[in-house]
Amino acid sequence: MIRNLFNLMAARKTKGQGMVEYALLVALIAIVVIGALVLLGPAIAAKFNDIVTNLQ
């Protein structure tokens, strides 16, 4: 009975650890995407403005 309790607690700890790892991964991806948008944003906006100007 006590062994089952310890196994259950260990399983929850592992599950929680996995959730934290996924959260850190999502946060890292978000930081990379935001950084890319900040760096490339003006260039992309200029291209879209050129396209709009050529269409008019």
C-alpha positions in Angstrom: 0.0 0.0 0.0 2.7 2.5 0.9 4.7 1.4 -2.1 1.7 2.2 -4.3 1.4 5.6 -2.7 5.1 6.3 -3.4 4.7 5.1 -7.0 1.7 7.4 -7.5 3.6 10.4 -6.0 6.6 9.7 -8.3 4.3 9.4 -11.3 2.8 12.8 -10.5 6.2 14.4 -10.0 7.3 13.0 -13.4 4.1 14.3 -15.1 4.6 17.7 -13.5 8.2 17.8 -14.7 7.1 17.0 -18.2 4.5 19.8 -18.1 7.2 22.3 -16.9 9.5 21.2 -19.7 6.8 21.7 -22.3 6.0 25.1 -20.9 9.7 26.1 -21.0 9.9 24.9 -24.6 6.8 26.9 -25.6 8.2 30.0 -23.9 11.5 29.6 -25.7 9.7 29.2 -29.1 7.7 32.4 -28.3 10.8 34.3 -27.5 12.4 33.3 -30.8 9.3 34.1 -32.8 9.0 37.6 -31.1 12.7 38.3 -31.7 12.4 37.3 -35.4 9.3 39.6 -35.8 11.1 42.5 -34.2 14.2 42.0 -36.4 12.3 41.3 -39.6 9.2 43.3 -39.1 10.3 46.5 -40.7 11.7 44.7 -43.8 8.4 42.8 -44.2 6.3 45.9 -43.7 8.4 47.7 -46.4 7.8 44.8 -48.9 4.1 44.9 -48.2 4.1 48.6 -48.8 5.9 48.2 -52.1 3.3 45.6 -53.1 0.4 47.9 -52.2 2.1 50.8 -54.0 2.6 48.7 -57.2 -1.0 47.5 -57.1 -2.4 51.0 -57.0 
